[in-house]
């Protein structure tokens, strides 16, 4: 059984931004590879996975990032 991460919404937003901005080459792998304990964050992660590399849908990922910040306004 894979342990679920207790990463915060801020940490998830940071990983997504790192990927989108090209500032963290491992950000998407980290985001994609570990299930999240919070069901709302896990839902975003699951929907984001098919949008990732190699042919990233950056507009779709930005939409999910907007959803994340709407659900957790303290990270904006």
C-alpha positions, 0 to 999 in steps of 0.5 A: 500500500502506498502511503498518502502524502499530507502535503498542504495546499500551499505545497501542492500549489508550489509544485504545480507552479514549479512545473509551469514556470520551469523552475523545478524539473522534478515538480511534476514527478513529485506531484504525480507520484504520491497520492494525497491524503486530502480528498479535494487535493487528491481529486485535483492531482488525479485530474491533473495527471493526464494533463502532464508531460510529455505533452502538457496541457498548460491551460488545463493545469492552470485551470486546476491551479485556479480551482486549487486557489479558489478552494484554499484562498489562503494560498493565493 
